[in-house]
Amino acid sequence: MSAMKQTKKPFDLCPFCSGEIVEKEVEKLLRGGVDTAVAKVHADVCLHCGERLYSQETVRRFERIREK
């Protein structure tokens, strides 16, 4: 049997519209005070409504960037 690790997505379909979700690299604008940063990250994106779902690790990264 293969020892490959499969990652389970939290959602198989979009929790807002039930559309199909695919993983994409996206740009996220982060604003903190008068500063703005652009981060390229991976997100699960709904092909129907465009909703982006970020991993907990990515959200923590956003928080650290905003704190600076």
N, CA, C and O atoms as CSV, one atom per row, in Angstrom:
chain,resi,resn,atom,element,x,y,z
A,1,MET,N,N,0.845,-1.182,0.000
A,1,MET,CA,C,0.000,0.000,0.000
A,1,MET,C,C,0.883,1.236,0.000
A,1,MET,O,O,1.953,1.229,0.608
A,2,SER,N,N,0.459,2.283,-0.664
A,2,SER,CA,C,1.246,3.501,-0.799
A,2,SER,C,C,1.294,4.282,0.506
A,2,SER,O,O,0.307,4.359,1.237
A,3,ALA,N,N,2.458,4.858,0.784
A,3,ALA,CA,C,2.637,5.646,2.001
A,3,ALA,C,C,2.382,7.124,1.748
A,3,ALA,O,O,2.692,7.960,2.597
A,4,MET,N,N,1.817,7.459,0.586
A,4,MET,CA,C,1.544,8.864,0.279
A,4,MET,C,C,0.481,9.416,1.215
A,4,MET,O,O,-0.513,8.758,1.522
A,5,LYS,N,N,0.719,10.635,1.655
A,5,LYS,CA,C,-0.224,11.286,2.554
A,5,LYS,C,C,-1.238,12.067,1.728
A,5,LYS,O,O,-0.869,12.901,0.901
A,6,GLN,N,N,-2.500,11.794,1.956
A,6,GLN,CA,C,-3.542,12.549,1.279
A,6,GLN,C,C,-4.070,13.602,2.233
A,6,GLN,O,O,-4.354,13.320,3.397
A,7,THR,N,N,-4.198,14.829,1.721
A,7,THR,CA,C,-4.750,15.883,2.557
A,7,THR,C,C,-6.238,15.994,2.269
A,7,THR,O,O,-6.661,16.030,1.114
A,8,LYS,N,N,-7.009,16.046,3.320
A,8,LYS,CA,C,-8.459,16.151,3.211
A,8,LYS,C,C,-8.839,17.617,3.266
A,8,LYS,O,O,-8.462,18.331,4.195
A,9,LYS,N,N,-9.582,18.060,2.277
A,9,LYS,CA,C,-10.058,19.432,2.276
A,9,LYS,C,C,-11.193,19.563,3.277
A,9,LYS,O,O,-11.984,18.635,3.451
A,10,PRO,N,N,-11.274,20.720,3.939
A,10,PRO,CA,C,-12.362,20.910,4.899
A,10,PRO,C,C,-13.735,20.909,4.213
A,10,PRO,O,O,-14.736,20.518,4.813
A,11,PHE,N,N,-13.768,21.354,2.945
A,11,PHE,CA,C,-15.033,21.407,2.214
A,11,PHE,C,C,-14.848,20.771,0.843
A,11,PHE,O,O,-13.876,21.057,0.144
A,12,ASP,N,N,-15.778,19.912,0.464
A,12,ASP,CA,C,-15.765,19.357,-0.891
A,12,ASP,C,C,-16.438,20.320,-1.864
A,12,ASP,O,O,-16.072,20.395,-3.037
A,13,LEU,N,N,-17.432,21.057,-1.357
A,13,LEU,CA,C,-18.146,22.054,-2.140
A,13,LEU,C,C,-18.135,23.366,-1.371
A,13,LEU,O,O,-17.915,23.380,-0.160
A,14,CYS,N,N,-18.370,24.460,-2.071
A,14,CYS,CA,C,-18.399,25.780,-1.447
A,14,CYS,C,C,-19.478,25.823,-0.360
A,14,CYS,O,O,-20.621,25.445,-0.617
A,15,PRO,N,N,-19.131,26.277,0.848
A,15,PRO,CA,C,-20.119,26.331,1.927
A,15,PRO,C,C,-21.168,27.425,1.723
A,15,PRO,O,O,-22.170,27.459,2.437
A,16,PHE,N,N,-20.949,28.312,0.762
A,16,PHE,CA,C,-21.889,29.410,0.526
A,16,PHE,C,C,-22.861,29.135,-0.611
A,16,PHE,O,O,-24.045,29.455,-0.505
A,17,CYS,N,N,-22.363,28.530,-1.720
A,17,CYS,CA,C,-23.247,28.332,-2.878
A,17,CYS,C,C,-23.258,26.895,-3.385
A,17,CYS,O,O,-23.983,26.582,-4.329
A,18,SER,N,N,-22.460,26.014,-2.770
A,18,SER,CA,C,-22.324,24.605,-3.172
A,18,SER,C,C,-21.632,24.416,-4.516
A,18,SER,O,O,-21.767,23.364,-5.141
A,19,GLY,N,N,-20.891,25.430,-4.965
A,19,GLY,CA,C,-20.146,25.323,-6.207
A,19,GLY,C,C,-18.893,24.484,-6.035
A,19,GLY,O,O,-18.500,24.154,-4.916
A,20,GLU,N,N,-18.269,24.143,-7.157
A,20,GLU,CA,C,-17.040,23.347,-7.145
A,20,GLU,C,C,-15.869,24.193,-6.648
A,20,GLU,O,O,-15.754,25.370,-6.992
A,21,ILE,N,N,-15.005,23.588,-5.839
A,21,ILE,CA,C,-13.844,24.277,-5.276
A,21,ILE,C,C,-12.575,23.704,-5.900
A,21,ILE,O,O,-12.418,22.489,-6.023
A,22,VAL,N,N,-11.662,24.619,-6.297
A,22,VAL,CA,C,-10.366,24.214,-6.819
A,22,VAL,C,C,-9.273,25.002,-6.092
A,22,VAL,O,O,-9.506,26.121,-5.635
A,23,GLU,N,N,-8.080,24.409,-5.990
A,23,GLU,CA,C,-6.966,25.115,-5.362
A,23,GLU,C,C,-6.285,25.991,-6.405
A,23,GLU,O,O,-5.996,25.549,-7.517
A,24,LYS,N,N,-6.033,27.250,-6.022
A,24,LYS,CA,C,-5.376,28.197,-6.922
A,24,LYS,C,C,-4.385,29.034,-6.136
A,24,LYS,O,O,-4.488,29.155,-4.915
A,25,GLU,N,N,-3.423,29.614,-6.844
A,25,GLU,CA,C,-2.564,30.625,-6.231
A,25,GLU,C,C,-3.237,31.965,-6.472
A,25,GLU,O,O,-3.565,32.306,-7.608
A,26,VAL,N,N,-3.443,32.728,-5.399
A,26,VAL,CA,C,-4.142,34.005,-5.483
A,26,VAL,C,C,-3.307,35.092,-4.818
A,26,VAL,O,O,-2.384,34.799,-4.058
A,27,GLU,N,N,-3.632,36.337,-5.107
A,27,GLU,CA,C,-3.015,37.472,-4.436
A,27,GLU,C,C,-4.000,38.020,-3.417
A,27,GLU,O,O,-5.183,38.188,-3.711
A,28,LYS,N,N,-3.506,38.296,-2.225
A,28,LYS,CA,C,-4.335,38.831,-1.142
A,28,LYS,C,C,-3.750,40.180,-0.729
A,28,LYS,O,O,-2.566,40.266,-0.403
A,29,LEU,N,N,-4.569,41.233,-0.740
A,29,LEU,CA,C,-4.147,42.541,-0.256
A,29,LEU,C,C,-4.341,42.585,1.246
A,29,LEU,O,O,-5.420,42.273,1.751
A,30,LEU,N,N,-3.293,42.974,1.958
A,30,LEU,CA,C,-3.343,43.065,3.414
A,30,LEU,C,C,-3.059,44.501,3.804
A,30,LEU,O,O,-2.027,45.063,3.438
A,31,ARG,N,N,-3.987,45.096,4.554
A,31,ARG,CA,C,-3.809,46.475,4.988
A,31,ARG,C,C,-3.609,46.516,6.487
A,31,ARG,O,O,-4.310,45.840,7.240
A,32,GLY,N,N,-2.653,47.310,6.911
A,32,GLY,CA,C,-2.388,47.502,8.335
A,32,GLY,C,C,-1.964,48.940,8.546
A,32,GLY,O,O,-0.867,49.324,8.140
A,33,GLY,N,N,-2.811,49.747,9.176
A,33,GLY,CA,C,-2.508,51.168,9.336
A,33,GLY,C,C,-2.496,51.831,7.974
A,33,GLY,O,O,-3.467,51.746,7.222
A,34,VAL,N,N,-1.384,52.495,7.659
A,34,VAL,CA,C,-1.278,53.167,6.363
A,34,VAL,C,C,-0.545,52.309,5.332
A,34,VAL,O,O,-0.387,52.717,4.182
A,35,ASP,N,N,-0.098,51.121,5.743
A,35,ASP,CA,C,0.667,50.244,4.863
A,35,ASP,C,C,-0.229,49.204,4.194
A,35,ASP,O,O,-1.251,48.789,4.740
A,36,THR,N,N,0.186,48.797,2.992
A,36,THR,CA,C,-0.504,47.743,2.256
A,36,THR,C,C,0.538,46.752,1.754
A,36,THR,O,O,1.593,47.147,1.256
A,37,ALA,N,N,0.238,45.463,1.887
A,37,ALA,CA,C,1.132,44.407,1.403
A,37,ALA,C,C,0.333,43.489,0.486
A,37,ALA,O,O,-0.880,43.341,0.636
A,38,VAL,N,N,1.023,42.886,-0.450
A,38,VAL,CA,C,0.414,41.896,-1.339
A,38,VAL,C,C,1.090,40.560,-1.069
A,38,VAL,O,O,2.315,40.453,-1.134
A,39,ALA,N,N,0.290,39.542,-0.766
A,39,ALA,CA,C,0.817,38.206,-0.505
A,39,ALA,C,C,0.258,37.243,-1.545
A,39,ALA,O,O,-0.945,37.233,-1.809
A,40,LYS,N,N,1.136,36.433,-2.134
A,40,LYS,CA,C,0.694,35.369,-3.035
A,40,LYS,C,C,0.595,34.100,-2.203
A,40,LYS,O,O,1.583,33.650,-1.623
A,41,VAL,N,N,-0.609,33.524,-2.148
A,41,VAL,CA,C,-0.859,32.345,-1.319
A,41,VAL,C,C,-1.742,31.361,-2.077
A,41,VAL,O,O,-2.350,31.702,-3.092
A,42,HIS,N,N,-1.798,30.134,-1.564
A,42,HIS,CA,C,-2.713,29.138,-2.110
A,42,HIS,C,C,-4.026,29.221,-1.351
A,42,HIS,O,O,-4.042,29.390,-0.132
A,43,ALA,N,N,-5.124,29.101,-2.082
A,43,ALA,CA,C,-6.453,29.125,-1.479
A,43,ALA,C,C,-7.355,28.186,-2.259
A,43,ALA,O,O,-7.128,27.921,-3.439
A,44,ASP,N,N,-8.377,27.688,-1.586
A,44,ASP,CA,C,-9.432,26.955,-2.278
A,44,ASP,C,C,-10.434,27.997,-2.751
A,44,ASP,O,O,-10.958,28.768,-1.948
A,45,VAL,N,N,-10.704,28.023,-4.067
A,45,VAL,CA,C,-11.541,29.055,-4.659
A,45,VAL,C,C,-12.746,28.408,-5.319
A,45,VAL,O,O,-12.616,27.433,-6.059
A,46,CYS,N,N,-13.927,28.965,-5.041
A,46,CYS,CA,C,-15.158,28.458,-5.662
A,46,CYS,C,C,-15.234,28.941,-7.102
A,46,CYS,O,O,-15.077,30.131,-7.375
A,47,LEU,N,N,-15.474,28.014,-8.020
A,47,LEU,CA,C,-15.587,28.361,-9.436
A,47,LEU,C,C,-16.895,29.066,-9.759
A,47,LEU,O,O,-17.016,29.688,-10.814
A,48,HIS,N,N,-17.879,28.979,-8.862
A,48,HIS,CA,C,-19.178,29.602,-9.116
A,48,HIS,C,C,-19.256,31.019,-8.567
A,48,HIS,O,O,-19.576,31.951,-9.305
A,49,CYS,N,N,-18.963,31.193,-7.268
A,49,CYS,CA,C,-19.139,32.513,-6.642
A,49,CYS,C,C,-17.825,33.236,-6.359
A,49,CYS,O,O,-17.829,34.423,-6.032
A,50,GLY,N,N,-16.688,32.522,-6.482
A,50,GLY,CA,C,-15.398,33.157,-6.275
A,50,GLY,C,C,-14.935,33.224,-4.824
A,50,GLY,O,O,-13.868,33.773,-4.547
A,51,GLU,N,N,-15.711,32.680,-3.900
A,51,GLU,CA,C,-15.337,32.697,-2.478
A,51,GLU,C,C,-13.985,32.017,-2.303
A,51,GLU,O,O,-13.713,30.982,-2.910
A,52,ARG,N,N,-13.135,32.620,-1.455
A,52,ARG,CA,C,-11.814,32.056,-1.174
A,52,ARG,C,C,-11.807,31.465,0.230
A,52,ARG,O,O,-12.272,32.088,1.185
A,53,LEU,N,N,-11.276,30.265,0.336
A,53,LEU,CA,C,-11.151,29.591,1.628
A,53,LEU,C,C,-9.667,29.382,1.884
A,53,LEU,O,O,-8.979,28.714,1.113
A,54,TYR,N,N,-9.177,29.967,2.989
A,54,TYR,CA,C,-7.760,29.907,3.328
A,54,TYR,C,C,-7.525,28.915,4.452
A,54,TYR,O,O,-8.387,28.726,5.310
A,55,SER,N,N,-6.358,28.280,4.448
A,55,SER,CA,C,-5.987,27.364,5.533
A,55,SER,C,C,-5.718,28.183,6.799
A,55,SER,O,O,-5.495,29.392,6.731
A,56,GLN,N,N,-5.741,27.510,7.948
A,56,GLN,CA,C,-5.450,28.185,9.218
A,56,GLN,C,C,-4.037,28.761,9.196
A,56,GLN,O,O,-3.805,29.861,9.698
A,57,GLU,N,N,-3.106,28.033,8.623
A,57,GLU,CA,C,-1.718,28.499,8.544
A,57,GLU,C,C,-1.636,29.801,7.744
A,57,GLU,O,O,-0.913,30.721,8.128
A,58,THR,N,N,-2.368,29.879,6.643
A,58,THR,CA,C,-2.357,31.074,5.810
A,58,THR,C,C,-2.977,32.256,6.557
A,58,THR,O,O,-2.465,33.372,6.477
A,59,VAL,N,N,-4.063,32.022,7.276
A,59,VAL,CA,C,-4.709,33.093,8.042
A,59,VAL,C,C,-3.759,33.606,9.127
A,59,VAL,O,O,-3.694,34.811,9.368
A,60,ARG,N,N,-3.025,32.707,9.782
A,60,ARG,CA,C,-2.038,33.135,10.793
A,60,ARG,C,C,-0.938,33.987,10.147
A,60,ARG,O,O,-0.461,34.957,10.736
A,61,ARG,N,N,-0.550,33.608,8.932
A,61,ARG,CA,C,0.455,34.392,8.196
A,61,ARG,C,C,-0.082,35.802,7.919
A,61,ARG,O,O,0.649,36.781,8.066
A,62,PHE,N,N,-1.348,35.909,7.521
A,62,PHE,CA,C,-1.959,37.220,7.298
A,62,PHE,C,C,-1.909,38.055,8.576
A,62,PHE,O,O,-1.590,39.243,8.534
A,63,GLU,N,N,-2.224,37.435,9.704
A,63,GLU,CA,C,-2.230,38.141,10.989
A,63,GLU,C,C,-0.844,38.662,11.335
A,63,GLU,O,O,-0.700,39.797,11.788
A,64,ARG,N,N,0.187,37.827,11.121
A,64,ARG,CA,C,1.561,38.256,11.420
A,64,ARG,C,C,1.974,39.435,10.529
A,64,ARG,O,O,2.630,40.367,10.994
A,65,ILE,N,N,1.595,39.391,9.274
A,65,ILE,CA,C,1.922,40.487,8.348
A,65,ILE,C,C,1.214,41.764,8.790
A,65,ILE,O,O,1.823,42.833,8.797
A,66,ARG,N,N,-0.041,41.670,9.152
A,66,ARG,CA,C,-0.805,42.856,9.575
A,66,ARG,C,C,-0.240,43.475,10.849
A,66,ARG,O,O,-0.291,44.693,11.021
A,67,GLU,N,N,0.300,42.645,11.744
A,67,GLU,CA,C,0.867,43.157,12.996
A,67,GLU,C,C,2.101,44.014,12.754
A,67,GLU,O,O,2.391,44.920,13.537
A,68,LYS,N,N,2.826,43.737,11.681
A,68,LYS,CA,C,4.048,44.495,11.385
A,68,LYS,C,C,3.654,45.797,10.817
A,68,LYS,O,O,4.516,46.613,10.488
